[in-house]
Amino acid sequence: MTHIKYYAFPQTVNEALALLLNKKYKAMAVAGGTLVAKTLPDTVETYLDLKNLPIKGIKISGGNLIIGAGASFDEIDHSKLCRSWAGGVVSSAAAKCSSQLIRNMATIGGNVARPHSFNIFPVVLLGLDARVKVVSKAGAKTVDFAGLYAPGFGLKPGMECIITEIIIPAKTKKWRCEFIKLAKTESSWESYITLFFAAQKEGKTITQARVAVGALSPKPFRASAAEKAFLSGGAHNAATAFAMELDSARAGEYRSVAAANLLKRFIKGLV
Ligand SMILES: Cc1cc2nc3c(=O)[nH]c(=O)nc-3n(C[C@H](O)[C@H](O)[C@H](O)COP(=O)(O)OP(=O)(O)OC[C@H]3O[C@@H](n4cnc5c(N)ncnc54)[C@H](O)[C@@H]3O)c2cc1C
């Protein structure tokens, strides 16, 4: 880190963006700092600390759950709003982050800024149809969570844009959800697989189904064949379709069998 020359503490998003875009400073955003120090490019000369920015709040707006990008895992775990949303899955996922020290420091913005196989929130946010608000030279825009990692996004978070909010849509508030981190120990960051399941049930009919998979590759993915079978109602068929999709994704037998059984358990629990 000997190449770091400046440490900046902007107070507003506009001020932070101006510093980030000023080529003279060669700046990179730092939120909790839990990951950035390990992966800092040699070209960076300025740490742009986001901690004073007003992007930490958690609120409801327009019926959506809005989580400020600067909210820590611990704040999300203990937020009453997060705990009462979709059965509390966002909070319980935050609680599965490896240690209290990391949960105190790490932010949701830093967790999603760059694809990483073992990060918890990407798979949860993909499954919840979340959107991400980013501010760049071109102004503020909101993109689907998957769009953040798509080649067409065209901006490097933390270098060319700042993530300010995660928006979890109102329609998911009553979804039945489960996040599973299948790992050697609860305190492992690495996991064999992470899973996010969600369903909306009206009467006896499943009207929405989500099966999202993380840890097999840096970007999480949705298992579309499993979701289709899940919507048609059969736990067994959904599990079979899921196992086949995981085989195609080279998950290996243990992960495929375990994940398919966990999906079957989730569907059977939707009574
Ligand atoms: C020992 C250890 C254990 C860990 N265990 C887990 C675990 O169990 N689960 C898990 O998911 N992760 C885990 N992590 C990974 C890491 O802590 C998370 O990814 C964390 O959420 C990063 O957030 P941060 O605020 O610390 O980001 P930082 O380290 O500050 O930044 C990470 C990256 O995101 C960019 N960035 C940060 N905030 C923004 C923003 N608002 N807008 C644009 N870019 C931004 C930075 O520029 C940088 O590129 C672990 C890390 C360590 C070191």
The ligand as a Gaussian input file, in Angstrom:
#p B3LYP/6-31G(d) Opt

LIG

0 1
 C      -11.870000     -12.518000       7.031000
 C      -12.967000     -12.160000       6.054000
 C      -14.178000     -12.847000       6.110000
 C      -15.212000     -12.520000       5.228000
 N      -16.381000     -13.236000       5.308000
 C      -17.385000     -12.936000       4.449000
 C      -18.619000     -13.666000       4.505000
 O      -18.819000     -14.569000       5.301000
 N      -19.576000     -13.347000       3.618000
 C      -19.418000     -12.342000       2.705000
 O      -20.336000     -12.088000       1.930000
 N      -18.256000     -11.654000       2.615000
 C      -17.249000     -11.919000       3.468000
 N      -16.072000     -11.232000       3.378000
 C      -15.862000     -10.303000       2.240000
 C      -16.055000      -8.812000       2.503000
 O      -15.968000      -8.522000       3.831000
 C      -17.346000      -8.343000       1.911000
 O      -17.355000      -8.457000       0.530000
 C      -17.705000      -6.912000       2.314000
 O      -19.095000      -6.796000       2.189000
 C      -17.014000      -5.798000       1.572000
 O      -17.598000      -4.601000       2.049000
 P      -16.724000      -3.402000       2.540000
 O      -17.683000      -2.343000       2.949000
 O      -15.725000      -3.824000       3.540000
 O      -16.041000      -3.023000       1.148000
 P      -14.574000      -2.455000       0.893000
 O      -13.559000      -3.472000       1.240000
 O      -14.455000      -1.119000       1.472000
 O      -14.678000      -2.319000      -0.701000
 C      -14.780000      -3.474000      -1.522000
 C      -14.928000      -3.003000      -2.979000
 O      -16.196000      -2.397000      -3.156000
 C      -16.041000      -1.046000      -3.625000
 N      -17.099000      -0.290000      -2.940000
 C      -17.403000      -0.296000      -1.630000
 N      -18.498000       0.446000      -1.394000
 C      -18.886000       0.932000      -2.595000
 C      -19.941000       1.774000      -3.009000
 N      -20.865000       2.256000      -2.161000
 N      -20.036000       2.074000      -4.320000
 C      -19.131000       1.595000      -5.202000
 N      -18.124000       0.788000      -4.877000
 C      -17.996000       0.462000      -3.584000
 C      -14.627000      -0.634000      -3.247000
 O      -14.144000       0.353000      -4.115000
 C      -13.906000      -1.976000      -3.403000
 O      -13.629000      -2.208000      -4.750000
 C      -15.023000     -11.517000       4.254000
 C      -13.815000     -10.808000       4.209000
 C      -12.799000     -11.122000       5.083000
 C      -11.519000     -10.349000       5.010000

